[in-house]
Amino acid sequence: MTSNSYLQIICYVSTLLLLVKPLGWYMARVYEDESVGLNRLLAPVETILYRISGINPKQEMPWTDYAIAMLVFNALGTLIVFTLQSLQASLPFNPQSLPNVRPDSAFNTAVSFTSNTNWQGYSGETTMSYLTQMLGLTVQNFLSAATGMATLVALIRGFARRNADLIGNFWVDLTRSSLYILMPLSLILALALVGQGVVQTFNSYQSVPLVEFFNYEQAKLGDDGVALQDSAGKPIMESFTTKEQIIAVGPAASQVAIKQLGTNGGGFFNVNSAHPFENPTPLSNFLEMLAILLIPASLCYTFGMMVGDTRQGWAIMAAMTLIFITLIFVTVAAEQSVNPALAALDIDQSANISQSGGNMEGKETRFGIINSALWAVATTAASNGSVNAMHDSFTPIGGMVAMWLMQLGEVVFGGVGSGLYGMIMFAIVAVFVSGLMIGRTPEYLGKKIEAFEMKMAAIVILIPPLIVLAGTAFAVMLAAGKASVFNPGAHGFTEVLYALSSASNNNGSAFGGLSANTPFYNGLLGLAMLFSRFWLAVPVLAIAGSLAAKKIVPVGPGTLPTHTPLFVTLLIGIVLLVGALTFVPALALGPVVEHLQMLGIK
Amino acid sequence: MISTYYLLLILGFYALTVALVHVFEKLRDRL
């Protein structure tokens, strides 16, 4: 690793940590309905929204009503995005006259954006009209993130309340998450990105003359669309000269801001934040990368404030940060390392004044090794999924770290809301394990953890691995699954495993090399995203309801402190152990084999 | 064209998940 790498990591992590407390404090006040400075501006808007929707903000809900409200709202969101795509050719804001989206692709995308995954089987600039991008995808970027935050806040109230049947009002939590947190932050970031050169326009795509004309040949087609052949049976070729290039533009900055802040990750353009119109400069790269982890990290402090002990939030934050930093170093070291196959050809792979060195395939030269590796770890630690480099071109170990971070359940910061509630499930398992060791009923934050909570936590932890492993097995056994894999052997297997890991943990990043826009993968990954989002949120809310009804047990001499380094170590151990035991066999068949092949071991 | 098959798939999933809410509530009452 270079000194530049160390400096950039320190700069990134320290800036993030500095922002955790102020933003966490702000969010806690938003959810506790206290003044935050924006009330004079936003409170009237909030009131109007409640009046129009017929919502009484003072009326709280039991967990069942909260969960059903969340599900009905997301069902409507899925249907709206699906319908918009299916009818976009007949709707306005479609200057390129793009056709309706195929039903299987529309299903996958609708599910993807409502589940906060933002897996993209399609290419944005050639598939989606401006209306679909803005009214469908960008709106869901806000609402899916707000849904995750609302679910988390309900769980926190479960810990904070005693002998209560109610865990808050879903509509209020959703509205306040969007209005007071996501929208102001998105506005600030979008303006900063426009300042850096990210495009934001309603103009149609620009046609520009090429500096050098481009000549190419193409088979001549008959009226039936079949290539014509000469008497020798060879295709008849036609010569063409391209004199202009179409450059895709659009309202990108507004979508990029929320895709980063809301851990959505779906790019306006196909190559996401590797595109110079989405991420033009090192500063835009830093801001976008910071935005990935900003809210998930700050929510740890919000959690601590709302349960009345900020040390609890810092303890979870410490566990996340330690895993995150360790895996940054592993990835950067892997990407900066020398490939023995290239070294045998006397290729200079060292970092020096004129080159980044290491593995630069699939990376932007303006970002280099460190910013590509740092982004890859941040985007897969959070359930963001945006990319600024192609993960398929990472070294086997670099690609494996990105995949493993998703497989851990997206709990190392994770998605906005969903990352922390996932980590709290692991904390519940950790107190249960330690309770078994000392023979006491486990408690967490003064609440007894009993059979129901353990069953729900087990469901939350086990559903994603089940979908990943069963889905991968299913895909590599069927011809429809194998037909989309471009690379043979271990790398091809990794591509399938990565796709399932990404969808089943609501990340959305793609490894590449897999032609996933097929009815088979659109259906399989669509179902994976649905189950892993909502069949996890429901048991989390069930735990919230169960905990809220319990009394708070006073701290005694037998209580396991959950803010100490010992508990942080235990929590990290549980997360890594579950991740390792579940996925090591699958990883051994993919990236581990590939790494050994790279080293020339047979 | 809007595909009825995928519409039913979406609605079916959410209906199933709403049923899951009630299953968990029953389970909580039993425990």
Boltz contact constraints between the chains, C-beta under 6 A:
constraints:
  - contact:
      token1: [A, 64]
      token2: [B, 21]
      max_distance: 6.0
  - contact:
      token1: [A, 64]
      token2: [B, 25]
      max_distance: 6.0
  - contact:
      token1: [A, 67]
      token2: [B, 21]
      max_distance: 6.0
  - contact:
      token1: [A, 68]
      token2: [B, 18]
      max_distance: 6.0
  - contact:
      token1: [A, 68]
      token2: [B, 21]
      max_distance: 6.0
  - contact:
      token1: [A, 71]
      token2: [B, 14]
      max_distance: 6.0
  - contact:
      token1: [A, 71]
      token2: [B, 17]
      max_distance: 6.0
  - contact:
      token1: [A, 71]
      token2: [B, 18]
      max_distance: 6.0
  - contact:
      token1: [A, 75]
      token2: [B, 14]
      max_distance: 6.0
  - contact:
      token1: [A, 78]
      token2: [B, 10]
      max_distance: 6.0
  - contact:
      token1: [A, 86]
      token2: [B, 2]
      max_distance: 6.0
  - contact:
      token1: [A, 103]
      token2: [B, 3]
      max_distance: 6.0
  - contact:
      token1: [A, 103]
      token2: [B, 6]
      max_distance: 6.0
  - contact:
      token1: [A, 107]
      token2: [B, 6]
      max_distance: 6.0
  - contact:
      token1: [A, 451]
      token2: [B, 31]
      max_distance: 6.0
  - contact:
      token1: [A, 452]
      token2: [B, 28]
      max_distance: 6.0
  - contact:
      token1: [A, 452]
      token2: [B, 31]
      max_distance: 6.0
  - contact:
      token1: [A, 530]
      token2: [B, 13]
      max_distance: 6.0
  - contact:
      token1: [A, 534]
      token2: [B, 17]
      max_distance: 6.0
  - contact:
      token1: [A, 538]
      token2: [B, 20]
      max_distance: 6.0
  - contact:
      token1: [A, 538]
      token2: [B, 21]
      max_distance: 6.0
  - contact:
      token1: [A, 542]
      token2: [B, 24]
      max_distance: 6.0
  - contact:
      token1: [A, 546]
      token2: [B, 28]
      max_distance: 6.0
